[in-house]
Structure formats: C-alpha cells, structure tokens
Amino acid sequence: MKRIILILTLSIVCWNIGLANEPPSLQVDTLKIYDLADTIVVIANRFELPLKHLTYTHQVVDRAEMLALSKHSALEAVDFVYPSAYTVDKKIIGYGVGAEGGGSINIRGQGGKPNTGLLVLINGHPDFMGIFGHPLPDVYGTDDIQQVEILSGPASTVFGSQAMGGIININTHPDFEKSIRISAEAGSYRTYNTGLNLTHAIDQGGLFLSGRYQQTGGHTDQTDFKSVHLMGGFEFPLNAVWRISGHTRYVPYEFDDPARGENDPAGLGTYGKIRRGTGELILENQGTAIHGSSQVYGNLGHHRFYDGFESRDFTYGVSSYQQWTISDIFNLSLGGDFMYYGGQGQNTLVPPGVVNDQSHTFNSLGLYSLVFYSGLSGTTVKFGLRYQYHSLPLNNLAPVFGITYNLLTNLRLYGNYQFGFRYPTMNELYLFPPANPDLEDERIRSVEGGLWYYWAGQNALRLSYYQNDVDNIILLTPNPSPPPPMQYSNSGKAKQHGLEIQLNLAPLSDLGIQISYSYLDPDDITAYNPKNQFKYIGIYRYGPFKITLSGKYVADLYGSNNYEMPLPDYHLLNLTSSLEISGAEIYIKFQNILDRKYFVYITDSYEYPAPGFHMLAGFRWGL
C-alpha cells in the first residue's frame, strides 16, 4: 500500500505542476498509426515502398516510446511493443554475455541462447560477436537512436545469415537541433545513469559526440553492472542527391552474475570485462528514380571472464543496395554484401586441448534481388531471391514471395512465404570439445497470412497467423564416438505455429492504447518461447505532463528446450510519469509496481530472482 501511495503522490505532483504551466495538448505523440494509402516506409535501411504494399509484419518504435519503455537499452522496448517478442531481462540495468548472460530476444519462436537466430542491425548492417554469433545488447544503449524497426519472420533473402526469426534494426541519427543535451538518473540499488551529448550543426548535417556512464549495485548479490558509452561521428550532404555519414562507438563494460549458485562456494561470481568498438561509413543517394546506400563497417571485441577464458573477435563488412522505381507499378531492388569475420579464444587456466586456441576466419558473400509489381487492381506482388556463399564451404538460395491485397482503402490483406538460414558459429565448429567442424547451416521455411484494418485515424487492428518449419537445428547430442561425450550435430527439427493480435486505440485525442496477444506452439524449442503473452501500453498526455503504463503477462514459459526447466507465470507492470518544463523533461520510472516475485533463469543449483519493485528518477535537458 505504501508503494502505491508513493506512486500516486509523485504522479499527482507532476500532474499539478503540468496543469500550472501549459494547456492540454491536442494529440498523443506516440503509438502512431500510419495511413495505408500515403505512408512510405524504409525497411531496415535497405529498401522503401508504400505501407499498403508491405507483404509481411513490420513495426516501428519511435524515440519517445523507446525512452518511456526502456531503462538502459533500446531492445527493452521491443519486449513490450511486439506481441511475440520475449527478452531475457534479469537485472536492474545491463545484460552481460556468456552462458549466464541476458539480453537474448526470441520472436515467433526463433532466437535461441546464445541469441544466434535473430539478426540485429545497426543502420542496416549486421552486428554480432564474431566467435559466438550473438548480438551485443549492452552496446546499443539509447543515445541518438531515432527508431527501432522490427521485421518478423525469416528474412534471409535481404539480410542473410541469422535472420531466422526476423530482424531488429536500430536506426541512429543525432539531434542537430540541440547543441547540448544533458541527462542524469538515479534510483534503487545504487543505480546511476548520466550522459552528455554535443552536436554542431553544419548545412543540414554536422558533427556529434556523446558520452554516457551507467552503473548499478544490483538487486541481489553479484548482479552489479557498469558501463561507459562513447559515440562520435558526422553527417553531411554532399549535394542534392548524395549524403555521407560516419559513426563510431566504444563501449567497455563489466558485470557479475550469481547464476553458478552452489557451484560457486567461494562466492566469486560469474564476472566479465568486455570491450567493444564499432564503426561505419555510409554513402546514401536519393535520386528521382534511383536511390540506395553503400557502407563499410567494422566491429571489434575483447572479452575476459572469471574462469580464465579470453577472446578477441572481429567483423568487417561491405554492403550496398540500389532501388530503381521503373514505373508506378514496377520496382526493382538489387543488393550485395561481403563479410569477413572470426576471432580467437584461449584459456591458460585449463589443460591444453580444452579450448582450441587457434585463430579462425570466415568469408561470406551474398547477392540478392527484390521485385515489386502492383499492376493489378489493389494488389502488390513481391518476389525475391538471394544467393549466399560461405567459405565453410556452404551455399544457399533464399527465396521470398509475398502478396498484398487492399480489399478496402483501410483494409489490407497480406500473405508470404519466407526462408531463413543460419551458419554455424566458430564456437559450434571449433572452440570447445563439443565442437563439430562438419556442421551445416540451420534452415527455416515460414508462411504467414494476416490483415491490417484501421479506422478513424489512430485506431488499427493487426492479425497474423504463421507456421514455421525448421530443420538442421544445431543441438548438443551424445557423441557416437567419444570422447567428448557430447557433440554438436544438425539433429533437430521443429514445426511451430502461432497467432499475433495487436489493437491500437485512440479513444481520446490525448490518449493512446496498444493491446496485444500472442500464442505460440514452439514444438520442442521451448527455451524462452512462452506459449501465451498478453501485453498492453497506455500513453496519456495532458499539456506538458505524460504518463506511460506498460505491462505484460507471460504464461507457459520454460528455461530450456524439450519442456525442461519450467518457470512460473508472471505479470509485470511498469509506469513512467514525465513532465516537460522550461526546456527540460523530468521523469520518474516505477518498475514492477506489483512487486511480483518471479524467476527468468533457473539452474540445478540456483533460482535466479528477477528484480522486484524499484524506481528511477531523472531529467533530460537540451539547448
């Protein structure tokens, strides 16, 4: 009761200050629904087309919504916004990496742990750890992120390996309208988060530099985390057609984890020290009939862990695409990408042979094409094909076919066939004794059908049903010729199906509501693939005052495949109150208001409790 009174009191204080400073606003600025007839969407920095021609499920989280739903990473917002998304989040801030790390995201039954079955992009190019193949959620943060795109279902035709469950594209763009931005935040469990962003505008572009420090003592022993985020770069128009930009990031961070439980009698924890650096140089062209983008990018990392394991990895790549609007009814996109990646691991504390300390590198080359034809009344047809070469050697052809039909001006029906694949990682091929150098790629074939109906501006309903046929799944299985006793093999298959329902409502001009439900039959891929999820978001604005309520109910969750390690159902409810006044935004975030006791990670020796009720308060100011 004291907790509820505190939340209501602080929210009412913000409300009354807001009433005293500004009249009511006329429109909610988040949870936007776009007009099917008029909106052009850019898909993960690769191609663009009218929203009414989209043949699959695509969702965008804008910056305002991301900040309201996230504490430390843009990926937190995906967990609440997308119906079938599930993120392993077990700390106040920070995810960590390794076998006990969090941050893995599953969408439509795909993702895995390590999170190699879902592709994360930064400004359209892949971002993953070169040895283990998983994304790096602690690197992304929230600074200068303009929006986060979610494209569900297999997407290897355009994006290549690892796009089994879909892609998440983090689109960054600095705010050149404000030359300085300062933010600071503090809260429960010795949690602090401070940041400084500087920009200098030059001719519709400019220079930018930012830094952020965040830390927490953790909600239980050995859950502390701290990180530094440094970013910088430039964006400049060269002329009316061409634009160039460059971004760099350096993120060192440290974390601990109590997941070893009774297997750690000395209480040493599961700590790690990580250093990551990324960068990209992007050249964009925007002509009347032809537009596209080319970029070079790199990703470097150094990881050190409590048990003596140490690794260095890298990824270098080049990607380019061009889209040609041949006529009002015919559109062609051509693209290609090349990637060189790999790394080396070692552990001087274990006997020789336990870790393969040789350096391994891989090459991957892909070419793809997409064709959109909308010559039939109200109908758009899409066909695409990718050829992928990998130096293992493995080759793939990845087709996609989709169709959309606008039955009414505000009702779109769509369906598609999608293909995805994932190449085995260096870890699975070479690194530890279970490795198998003869592994092949995982593959998924998926069909989807759905509708999108919208009415009265900001009201919309999306309904979709999908089926996944997954084969060649890489699993740890008994070795027929030991040692070692277990070995990776392409021995898994699964047939999954699911349903997603999402309803957006604007009953008032200053109130936006999103309600979603997802059902998933994961087959035997049950690890962090809940059968039922119910989610809701409510945003109310009154003048400078805004309140965001977000929650989810998760049922039938397991921490391992084959229905092993059952986890309790839980209901998580968060609330953010904010007030804009004198060029600043003051906010309070209440997390897990109901103080639910639940677990998202259980081992044989330890039940890992998720954070209970906690709160954060801070401000953002810009000039």
Buried (B, 14 or more C-beta within 10 A) or exposed (E): EEEEEBBEEBBEEBBEBBBEBBEEBEEBBBBBBBEBEEEEBBBBBBBBBBBBBBBBBBBBBBBBBBBBBBBBBBBBBBBBBBBBBBBBBBBBBBBBBBEBBBBBBBBBBBBBBBBBBBBBBBBBBBBBBBBBBBBBBBBBBBBBBBBBBBBBBBBBBBBBBBBBBBBBBBBBBBBBEBBEBBBBBEBBBEBBBBBBBBBEBEEEBBBBBBBBBBBBBBBBEBBBBBBBBBBBBBBBBEEEEEBBBBBBBBBBBBBBBBBBBEEBEEEEBBBBBBBBBBBBBBBBBEEEEBBBBBBBBBBBBBBBBBBEBBBBBBBBBBBBBBBBBEEEEEBBBBBBBBBBBBBBBBBEEEEEEEBBBEEBEBBBBBBBBBBBBBEEEBBBBBBBBBBBBBEBEBEBEBBBBBBBBBEEEBBBBBBBBBBBBBBBBBBBBBBBBBBBEEBBBBBBBBBBBBBBBBEEEBBBBBBBBBBBBBEBBBBBBEBEEEEEEBBBBBEBEBEBBBBBBBBBBBEEBBBBBBBBBBBBBBBBBBBBBBBBBBBBBBBBBBBBBBBBBBBBBBEBBBBBBEEEBEBBBBBBBBBBBBBBBEEBBBBBBBBBBBEBEBBBBBBEEBEBBBBBBBBBBBBBBBE
